[in-house]
Amino acid sequence: MAYIAETERSLGNPRKGLETIGKVDQSKLKDAEEVELRIVSAACRLDLGQPDAAVVTLTCKQLNNKEAVWSERLQTAYKNALTAAGR
């Protein structure tokens, strides 16, 4: 589902990307899937001029996991969101 949301965002429809993410049952996601959705959701928030919301979106338990395949992407997205929020 993350790729559909990212496609919408890339086409200039970040709101539609967020709507797509909102339809996902988060309770059934594995960590990697949840992280991907969080990264895309934060990117949509940044596109909409909502950097603080992007930071909140990326603040999650997985943020402290340094060993997972996706950890560097999550850390980079978080750093970018913090920078955009002026922190």
Sequence and secondary structure as in RCSB ss.txt:
>XXXX:A:sequence
MAYIAETERSLGNPRKGLETIGKVDQSKLKDAEEVELRIVSAACRLDLGQPDAAVVTLTCKQLNNKEAVWSERLQ
TAYKNALTAAGR
>XXXX:A:secstr
 HHHHHHHHHTT HHHHHHHHHTS GGG  HHHHHHHHHHHHHHHHHTT HHHHHHHH SGGGG  SSTTHHHHH
HHHHHHHHHTT 
